[in-house]
Amino acid sequence: MGRPTMDDVAARAGVSRALVSLVMRDSPKVSAHRRRAVLAAAKDLGYQPHLMARSLAGGTSDIVGVMVSDLRNTFFADVIDGMDAAARQAGLELILNTGRRSPTRERSALESLLAFRPGGIVLLSPVLPAAAIREAAQRSPVVLVSRSSTAPDIDTVNDDGETGSALAVDHLVRLGHRRIVHLDGGGASTSAARRRGYRDAMRRHGLEPMVLPSEHTDSAGMAAVRKLLNLFSHGDFPTALVCGNDFNAIGAMSALEEAGLRVPRDVSVVGYDNTSLAALRHLSLTTVDQPRVTMGRLAVEALAERLREGRTAPMRHRVEPTLVVRATTAPIPVTDNDIPPHR
């Protein structure tokens, strides 16, 4: 006998092929006793669903390709958790790869996902050129997470980065800080909105904004602080940093400690994303929270609406950030005299 098929399973279980398909997709629409019958038949026959073959045969694919910008950033793990739950509910399967924040590598990773002929693609904070994303959307439905688009055939899920940065600045100003520097996220797709929010909030408070180029990595946060140490004298050193993301903030705190500056007594630090690292007791990072699991769920639900319901109008989800105050921010000291000179 050859490889058992879905029709073989249906015949053995005494049900339709469509019902077998629902069971294999873990659909909640199937009753418990029919699910048991189908799974028992599949086990007896040694049947395993072959999603790739179905996709390449030209049928409606249940595969969703996911390209992750940076596997090291736990922000994306939380987003994928939300995607996974929604995918199981919709009877979809996720396959993942990464472009490691390189436009060239992201283009290759995207082509690899498209080769599966997926039902849809989710791109998490890509740095790809917009033209490449629009071209991909001609071949498969695309949802962007943490990146905007005006293309009518691309759905988007974003937080309000301007509001998020403003929450950080407002918090620091309430604590008495005036010399507040923003460590920029560089080429990250979220950087422009967070930078605008910082600048607008500073000007609203009558303060002079200062943006220092950086990236969304811990090493870039360390490098940015070391540059600040060379730019400012002891008495003029910033009393607070608004960082592009949590990883940048962790690197910044490491460099501050290396220089003999204490967080938060000497310098307050705010991150962005509220990753799992931020809540660790020895870090306890004040940060801006994005509802990451919700963002993942919304991305898959948007794809499912296009695949299952035929929606063609673009969906633009914007979730609201909140500030999570922890131990890395504090009122500014009454005097700067007790700040130790940095080395």
TORKOL-4160 file (C-alpha; in steps of 0.2 Angstrom, whole numbers, padded with zeros to 4 digits, m for minus):
343
<pt num="1" X="0000" Y="0000" Z="0000"/>
<pt num="2" X="0005" Y="0018" Z="m0003"/>
<pt num="3" X="0005" Y="0032" Z="0009"/>
<pt num="4" X="m0012" Y="0034" Z="0017"/>
<pt num="5" X="m0023" Y="0049" Z="0011"/>
<pt num="6" X="m0036" Y="0059" Z="0019"/>
<pt num="7" X="m0049" Y="0049" Z="0009"/>
<pt num="8" X="m0042" Y="0033" Z="0017"/>
<pt num="9" X="m0045" Y="0041" Z="0034"/>
<pt num="10" X="m0062" Y="0047" Z="0030"/>
<pt num="11" X="m0067" Y="0029" Z="0024"/>
<pt num="12" X="m0060" Y="0021" Z="0039"/>
<pt num="13" X="m0069" Y="0033" Z="0051"/>
<pt num="14" X="m0085" Y="0033" Z="0041"/>
<pt num="15" X="m0085" Y="0052" Z="0039"/>
<pt num="16" X="m0083" Y="0064" Z="0025"/>
<pt num="17" X="m0066" Y="0070" Z="0019"/>
<pt num="18" X="m0071" Y="0088" Z="0024"/>
<pt num="19" X="m0073" Y="0083" Z="0042"/>
<pt num="20" X="m0056" Y="0074" Z="0042"/>
<pt num="21" X="m0048" Y="0090" Z="0036"/>
<pt num="22" X="m0056" Y="0100" Z="0050"/>
<pt num="23" X="m0050" Y="0088" Z="0063"/>
<pt num="24" X="m0032" Y="0089" Z="0056"/>
<pt num="25" X="m0033" Y="0108" Z="0057"/>
<pt num="26" X="m0038" Y="0106" Z="0076"/>
<pt num="27" X="m0054" Y="0115" Z="0072"/>
<pt num="28" X="m0066" Y="0117" Z="0087"/>
<pt num="29" X="m0081" Y="0114" Z="0076"/>
<pt num="30" X="m0080" Y="0095" Z="0077"/>
<pt num="31" X="m0088" Y="0086" Z="0090"/>
<pt num="32" X="m0078" Y="0076" Z="0103"/>
<pt num="33" X="m0084" Y="0058" Z="0097"/>
<pt num="34" X="m0081" Y="0062" Z="0079"/>
<pt num="35" X="m0064" Y="0069" Z="0083"/>
<pt num="36" X="m0059" Y="0053" Z="0092"/>
<pt num="37" X="m0065" Y="0042" Z="0078"/>
<pt num="38" X="m0055" Y="0052" Z="0065"/>
<pt num="39" X="m0039" Y="0052" Z="0076"/>
<pt num="40" X="m0041" Y="0034" Z="0079"/>
<pt num="41" X="m0042" Y="0030" Z="0060"/>
<pt num="42" X="m0028" Y="0041" Z="0057"/>
<pt num="43" X="m0017" Y="0032" Z="0070"/>
<pt num="44" X="m0022" Y="0015" Z="0063"/>
<pt num="45" X="m0017" Y="0020" Z="0045"/>
<pt num="46" X="m0002" Y="0029" Z="0050"/>
<pt num="47" X="m0008" Y="0045" Z="0042"/>
<pt num="48" X="0001" Y="0062" Z="0044"/>
<pt num="49" X="m0006" Y="0078" Z="0035"/>
<pt num="50" X="0005" Y="0084" Z="0022"/>
<pt num="51" X="0002" Y="0103" Z="0022"/>
<pt num="52" X="0016" Y="0107" Z="0010"/>
<pt num="53" X="0010" Y="0095" Z="m0003"/>
<pt num="54" X="m0008" Y="0102" Z="m0002"/>
<pt num="55" X="m0001" Y="0120" Z="m0004"/>
<pt num="56" X="0010" Y="0115" Z="m0019"/>
<pt num="57" X="m0005" Y="0106" Z="m0027"/>
<pt num="58" X="m0014" Y="0123" Z="m0029"/>
<pt num="59" X="m0027" Y="0120" Z="m0016"/>
<pt num="60" X="m0031" Y="0133" Z="m0002"/>
<pt num="61" X="m0016" Y="0133" Z="0009"/>
<pt num="62" X="m0018" Y="0132" Z="0028"/>
<pt num="63" X="0000" Y="0138" Z="0030"/>
<pt num="64" X="0005" Y="0155" Z="0037"/>
<pt num="65" X="0022" Y="0160" Z="0034"/>
<pt num="66" X="0030" Y="0171" Z="0048"/>
<pt num="67" X="0046" Y="0181" Z="0046"/>
<pt num="68" X="0053" Y="0187" Z="0062"/>
<pt num="69" X="0065" Y="0202" Z="0062"/>
<pt num="70" X="0076" Y="0197" Z="0077"/>
<pt num="71" X="0075" Y="0180" Z="0085"/>
<pt num="72" X="0085" Y="0187" Z="0100"/>
<pt num="73" X="0071" Y="0199" Z="0105"/>
<pt num="74" X="0058" Y="0191" Z="0116"/>
<pt num="75" X="0045" Y="0204" Z="0111"/>
<pt num="76" X="0043" Y="0193" Z="0095"/>
<pt num="77" X="0041" Y="0178" Z="0106"/>
<pt num="78" X="0026" Y="0185" Z="0114"/>
<pt num="79" X="0018" Y="0191" Z="0097"/>
<pt num="80" X="0020" Y="0173" Z="0091"/>
<pt num="81" X="0012" Y="0166" Z="0106"/>
<pt num="82" X="m0004" Y="0177" Z="0101"/>
<pt num="83" X="m0002" Y="0171" Z="0083"/>
<pt num="84" X="m0001" Y="0153" Z="0088"/>
<pt num="85" X="m0017" Y="0153" Z="0098"/>
<pt num="86" X="m0027" Y="0162" Z="0085"/>
<pt num="87" X="m0020" Y="0151" Z="0071"/>
<pt num="88" X="m0025" Y="0135" Z="0080"/>
<pt num="89" X="m0043" Y="0143" Z="0082"/>
<pt num="90" X="m0043" Y="0146" Z="0064"/>
<pt num="91" X="m0036" Y="0130" Z="0058"/>
<pt num="92" X="m0020" Y="0137" Z="0052"/>
<pt num="93" X="m0002" Y="0131" Z="0053"/>
<pt num="94" X="0013" Y="0143" Z="0056"/>
<pt num="95" X="0030" Y="0141" Z="0049"/>
<pt num="96" X="0044" Y="0153" Z="0054"/>
<pt num="97" X="0060" Y="0160" Z="0048"/>
<pt num="98" X="0071" Y="0176" Z="0051"/>
<pt num="99" X="0080" Y="0189" Z="0041"/>
<pt num="100" X="0091" Y="0195" Z="0055"/>
<pt num="101" X="0087" Y="0213" Z="0052"/>
<pt num="102" X="0096" Y="0213" Z="0035"/>
<pt num="103" X="0086" Y="0219" Z="0020"/>
<pt num="104" X="0095" Y="0207" Z="0009"/>
<pt num="105" X="0093" Y="0192" Z="0021"/>
<pt num="106" X="0075" Y="0197" Z="0024"/>
<pt num="107" X="0071" Y="0197" Z="0005"/>
<pt num="108" X="0079" Y="0179" Z="0004"/>
<pt num="109" X="0068" Y="0174" Z="0019"/>
<pt num="110" X="0053" Y="0181" Z="0012"/>
<pt num="111" X="0056" Y="0171" Z="m0004"/>
<pt num="112" X="0058" Y="0155" Z="0005"/>
<pt num="113" X="0041" Y="0158" Z="0014"/>
<pt num="114" X="0032" Y="0162" Z="m0003"/>
<pt num="115" X="0040" Y="0146" Z="m0010"/>
<pt num="116" X="0028" Y="0136" Z="0001"/>
<pt num="117" X="0013" Y="0145" Z="m0007"/>
<pt num="118" X="0006" Y="0150" Z="0010"/>
<pt num="119" X="m0012" Y="0156" Z="0013"/>
<pt num="120" X="m0004" Y="0172" Z="0020"/>
<pt num="121" X="0012" Y="0180" Z="0026"/>
<pt num="122" X="0015" Y="0189" Z="0043"/>
<pt num="123" X="0030" Y="0200" Z="0043"/>
<pt num="124" X="0036" Y="0205" Z="0061"/>
<pt num="125" X="0044" Y="0223" Z="0060"/>
<pt num="126" X="0053" Y="0220" Z="0044"/>
<pt num="127" X="0066" Y="0232" Z="0037"/>
<pt num="128" X="0063" Y="0227" Z="0019"/>
<pt num="129" X="0059" Y="0240" Z="0006"/>
<pt num="130" X="0041" Y="0244" Z="0004"/>
<pt num="131" X="0041" Y="0239" Z="m0014"/>
<pt num="132" X="0047" Y="0222" Z="m0009"/>
<pt num="133" X="0033" Y="0220" Z="0003"/>
<pt num="134" X="0020" Y="0226" Z="m0010"/>
<pt num="135" X="0026" Y="0214" Z="m0023"/>
<pt num="136" X="0024" Y="0200" Z="m0010"/>
<pt num="137" X="0007" Y="0205" Z="m0007"/>
<pt num="138" X="0003" Y="0202" Z="m0025"/>
<pt num="139" X="0007" Y="0184" Z="m0022"/>
<pt num="140" X="0000" Y="0181" Z="m0005"/>
<pt num="141" X="m0010" Y="0191" Z="0008"/>
<pt num="142" X="0002" Y="0200" Z="0019"/>
<pt num="143" X="0000" Y="0207" Z="0037"/>
<pt num="144" X="0013" Y="0219" Z="0044"/>
<pt num="145" X="0016" Y="0219" Z="0063"/>
<pt num="146" X="0025" Y="0235" Z="0070"/>
<pt num="147" X="0026" Y="0243" Z="0053"/>
<pt num="148" X="0014" Y="0254" Z="0043"/>
<pt num="149" X="0008" Y="0253" Z="0026"/>
<pt num="150" X="m0004" Y="0262" Z="0015"/>
<pt num="151" X="m0006" Y="0248" Z="0002"/>
<pt num="152" X="m0024" Y="0243" Z="0000"/>
<pt num="153" X="m0020" Y="0224" Z="0000"/>
<pt num="154" X="m0009" Y="0224" Z="0016"/>
<pt num="155" X="m0016" Y="0224" Z="0033"/>
<pt num="156" X="m0006" Y="0231" Z="0048"/>
<pt num="157" X="m0005" Y="0229" Z="0067"/>
<pt num="158" X="0004" Y="0243" Z="0076"/>
<pt num="159" X="0005" Y="0251" Z="0093"/>
<pt num="160" X="0004" Y="0270" Z="0094"/>
<pt num="161" X="0023" Y="0274" Z="0096"/>
<pt num="162" X="0021" Y="0292" Z="0097"/>
<pt num="163" X="0009" Y="0290" Z="0112"/>
<pt num="164" X="0021" Y="0277" Z="0120"/>
<pt num="165" X="0036" Y="0289" Z="0119"/>
<pt num="166" X="0026" Y="0303" Z="0126"/>
<pt num="167" X="0020" Y="0293" Z="0141"/>
<pt num="168" X="0039" Y="0290" Z="0145"/>
<pt num="169" X="0043" Y="0308" Z="0144"/>
<pt num="170" X="0028" Y="0314" Z="0154"/>
<pt num="171" X="0033" Y="0302" Z="0168"/>
<pt num="172" X="0050" Y="0308" Z="0169"/>
<pt num="173" X="0045" Y="0326" Z="0169"/>
<pt num="174" X="0033" Y="0323" Z="0183"/>
<pt num="175" X="0048" Y="0316" Z="0192"/>
<pt num="176" X="0057" Y="0332" Z="0190"/>
<pt num="177" X="0069" Y="0328" Z="0175"/>
<pt num="178" X="0073" Y="0341" Z="0162"/>
<pt num="179" X="0089" Y="0334" Z="0153"/>
<pt num="180" X="0081" Y="0319" Z="0145"/>
<pt num="181" X="0089" Y="0311" Z="0130"/>
<pt num="182" X="0081" Y="0299" Z="0118"/>
<pt num="183" X="0092" Y="0284" Z="0112"/>
<pt num="184" X="0085" Y="0281" Z="0094"/>
<pt num="185" X="0081" Y="0265" Z="0087"/>
<pt num="186" X="0090" Y="0268" Z="0070"/>
<pt num="187" X="0083" Y="0259" Z="0055"/>
<pt num="188" X="0069" Y="0249" Z="0065"/>
<pt num="189" X="0052" Y="0252" Z="0058"/>
<pt num="190" X="0045" Y="0258" Z="0074"/>
<pt num="191" X="0059" Y="0271" Z="0077"/>
<pt num="192" X="0051" Y="0286" Z="0067"/>
<pt num="193" X="0035" Y="0286" Z="0077"/>
<pt num="194" X="0044" Y="0284" Z="0094"/>
<pt num="195" X="0056" Y="0298" Z="0090"/>
<pt num="196" X="0042" Y="0310" Z="0085"/>
<pt num="197" X="0033" Y="0306" Z="0101"/>
<pt num="198" X="0048" Y="0310" Z="0111"/>
<pt num="199" X="0052" Y="0326" Z="0102"/>
<pt num="200" X="0034" Y="0332" Z="0103"/>
<pt num="201" X="0032" Y="0328" Z="0121"/>
<pt num="202" X="0048" Y="0337" Z="0126"/>
<pt num="203" X="0043" Y="0353" Z="0116"/>
<pt num="204" X="0026" Y="0352" Z="0124"/>
<pt num="205" X="0035" Y="0353" Z="0141"/>
<pt num="206" X="0046" Y="0368" Z="0135"/>
<pt num="207" X="0061" Y="0356" Z="0135"/>
<pt num="208" X="0075" Y="0354" Z="0122"/>
<pt num="209" X="0075" Y="0337" Z="0114"/>
<pt num="210" X="0091" Y="0328" Z="0110"/>
<pt num="211" X="0091" Y="0312" Z="0100"/>
<pt num="212" X="0106" Y="0301" Z="0100"/>
<pt num="213" X="0108" Y="0288" Z="0085"/>
<pt num="214" X="0107" Y="0271" Z="0091"/>
<pt num="215" X="0099" Y="0254" Z="0087"/>
<pt num="216" X="0088" Y="0241" Z="0095"/>
<pt num="217" X="0102" Y="0231" Z="0103"/>
<pt num="218" X="0110" Y="0230" Z="0120"/>
<pt num="219" X="0127" Y="0234" Z="0112"/>
<pt num="220" X="0120" Y="0249" Z="0103"/>
<pt num="221" X="0113" Y="0255" Z="0120"/>
<pt num="222" X="0131" Y="0253" Z="0128"/>
<pt num="223" X="0139" Y="0262" Z="0113"/>
<pt num="224" X="0127" Y="0277" Z="0114"/>
<pt num="225" X="0130" Y="0280" Z="0133"/>
<pt num="226" X="0148" Y="0279" Z="0130"/>
<pt num="227" X="0146" Y="0293" Z="0117"/>
<pt num="228" X="0136" Y="0303" Z="0129"/>
<pt num="229" X="0149" Y="0302" Z="0142"/>
<pt num="230" X="0161" Y="0310" Z="0130"/>
<pt num="231" X="0149" Y="0323" Z="0125"/>
<pt num="232" X="0144" Y="0330" Z="0142"/>
<pt num="233" X="0153" Y="0336" Z="0157"/>
<pt num="234" X="0149" Y="0329" Z="0175"/>
<pt num="235" X="0137" Y="0343" Z="0179"/>
<pt num="236" X="0128" Y="0343" Z="0162"/>
<pt num="237" X="0125" Y="0324" Z="0160"/>
<pt num="238" X="0107" Y="0319" Z="0156"/>
<pt num="239" X="0097" Y="0314" Z="0171"/>
<pt num="240" X="0086" Y="0302" Z="0161"/>
<pt num="241" X="0086" Y="0291" Z="0145"/>
<pt num="242" X="0071" Y="0286" Z="0135"/>
<pt num="243" X="0077" Y="0271" Z="0125"/>
<pt num="244" X="0072" Y="0264" Z="0108"/>
<pt num="245" X="0067" Y="0247" Z="0116"/>
<pt num="246" X="0071" Y="0236" Z="0131"/>
<pt num="247" X="0087" Y="0229" Z="0124"/>
<pt num="248" X="0094" Y="0246" Z="0121"/>
<pt num="249" X="0089" Y="0251" Z="0138"/>
<pt num="250" X="0098" Y="0236" Z="0146"/>
<pt num="251" X="0114" Y="0240" Z="0136"/>
<pt num="252" X="0113" Y="0258" Z="0142"/>
<pt num="253" X="0111" Y="0253" Z="0160"/>
<pt num="254" X="0126" Y="0242" Z="0159"/>
<pt num="255" X="0137" Y="0256" Z="0152"/>
<pt num="256" X="0130" Y="0268" Z="0165"/>
<pt num="257" X="0135" Y="0256" Z="0179"/>
<pt num="258" X="0152" Y="0253" Z="0171"/>
<pt num="259" X="0155" Y="0272" Z="0172"/>
<pt num="260" X="0150" Y="0273" Z="0190"/>
<pt num="261" X="0133" Y="0281" Z="0187"/>
<pt num="262" X="0119" Y="0273" Z="0197"/>
<pt num="263" X="0101" Y="0269" Z="0190"/>
<pt num="264" X="0090" Y="0277" Z="0195"/>
<pt num="265" X="0098" Y="0288" Z="0208"/>
<pt num="266" X="0109" Y="0297" Z="0195"/>
<pt num="267" X="0101" Y="0293" Z="0179"/>
<pt num="268" X="0083" Y="0286" Z="0176"/>
<pt num="269" X="0080" Y="0274" Z="0162"/>
<pt num="270" X="0064" Y="0270" Z="0152"/>
<pt num="271" X="0063" Y="0256" Z="0139"/>
<pt num="272" X="0050" Y="0251" Z="0127"/>
<pt num="273" X="0041" Y="0235" Z="0123"/>
<pt num="274" X="0039" Y="0227" Z="0141"/>
<pt num="275" X="0048" Y="0211" Z="0136"/>
<pt num="276" X="0049" Y="0197" Z="0149"/>
<pt num="277" X="0067" Y="0203" Z="0153"/>
<pt num="278" X="0061" Y="0220" Z="0159"/>
<pt num="279" X="0051" Y="0212" Z="0173"/>
<pt num="280" X="0066" Y="0202" Z="0180"/>
<pt num="281" X="0069" Y="0207" Z="0198"/>
<pt num="282" X="0087" Y="0212" Z="0195"/>
<pt num="283" X="0083" Y="0224" Z="0181"/>
<pt num="284" X="0065" Y="0229" Z="0185"/>
<pt num="285" X="0065" Y="0241" Z="0170"/>
<pt num="286" X="0052" Y="0255" Z="0168"/>
<pt num="287" X="0045" Y="0253" Z="0151"/>
<pt num="288" X="0031" Y="0256" Z="0138"/>
<pt num="289" X="0020" Y="0241" Z="0136"/>
<pt num="290" X="0014" Y="0235" Z="0119"/>
<pt num="291" X="0000" Y="0222" Z="0121"/>
<pt num="292" X="0011" Y="0209" Z="0112"/>
<pt num="293" X="0000" Y="0194" Z="0112"/>
<pt num="294" X="m0015" Y="0204" Z="0107"/>
<pt num="295" X="m0005" Y="0211" Z="0092"/>
<pt num="296" X="m0001" Y="0193" Z="0086"/>
<pt num="297" X="m0019" Y="0187" Z="0088"/>
<pt num="298" X="m0025" Y="0202" Z="0078"/>
<pt num="299" X="m0012" Y="0198" Z="0064"/>
<pt num="300" X="m0019" Y="0180" Z="0062"/>
<pt num="301" X="m0037" Y="0185" Z="0063"/>
<pt num="302" X="m0034" Y="0198" Z="0049"/>
<pt num="303" X="m0027" Y="0185" Z="0038"/>
<pt num="304" X="m0041" Y="0173" Z="0042"/>
<pt num="305" X="m0054" Y="0186" Z="0037"/>
<pt num="306" X="m0046" Y="0187" Z="0020"/>
<pt num="307" X="m0044" Y="0168" Z="0018"/>
<pt num="308" X="m0061" Y="0162" Z="0025"/>
<pt num="309" X="m0072" Y="0177" Z="0023"/>
<pt num="310" X="m0065" Y="0185" Z="0007"/>
<pt num="311" X="m0062" Y="0202" Z="0015"/>
<pt num="312" X="m0053" Y="0214" Z="0003"/>
<pt num="313" X="m0053" Y="0231" Z="0011"/>
<pt num="314" X="m0037" Y="0234" Z="0021"/>
<pt num="315" X="m0037" Y="0232" Z="0040"/>
<pt num="316" X="m0028" Y="0245" Z="0051"/>
<pt num="317" X="m0026" Y="0239" Z="0069"/>
<pt num="318" X="m0019" Y="0252" Z="0081"/>
<pt num="319" X="m0017" Y="0246" Z="0099"/>
<pt num="320" X="m0014" Y="0258" Z="0114"/>
<pt num="321" X="0003" Y="0257" Z="0124"/>
<pt num="322" X="0003" Y="0259" Z="0143"/>
<pt num="323" X="0018" Y="0264" Z="0154"/>
<pt num="324" X="0024" Y="0251" Z="0167"/>
<pt num="325" X="0033" Y="0259" Z="0181"/>
<pt num="326" X="0046" Y="0249" Z="0190"/>
<pt num="327" X="0063" Y="0253" Z="0198"/>
<pt num="328" X="0074" Y="0261" Z="0185"/>
<pt num="329" X="0065" Y="0278" Z="0186"/>
<pt num="330" X="0065" Y="0290" Z="0202"/>
<pt num="331" X="0063" Y="0308" Z="0206"/>
<pt num="332" X="0078" Y="0319" Z="0201"/>
<pt num="333" X="0090" Y="0322" Z="0216"/>
<pt num="334" X="0088" Y="0339" Z="0224"/>
<pt num="335" X="0107" Y="0342" Z="0220"/>
<pt num="336" X="0118" Y="0334" Z="0207"/>
<pt num="337" X="0133" Y="0336" Z="0219"/>
<pt num="338" X="0131" Y="0318" Z="0225"/>
<pt num="339" X="0133" Y="0311" Z="0207"/>
<pt num="340" X="0150" Y="0302" Z="0206"/>
<pt num="341" X="0161" Y="0308" Z="0192"/>
<pt num="342" X="0160" Y="0296" Z="0177"/>
<pt num="343" X="0176" Y="0287" Z="0172"/>
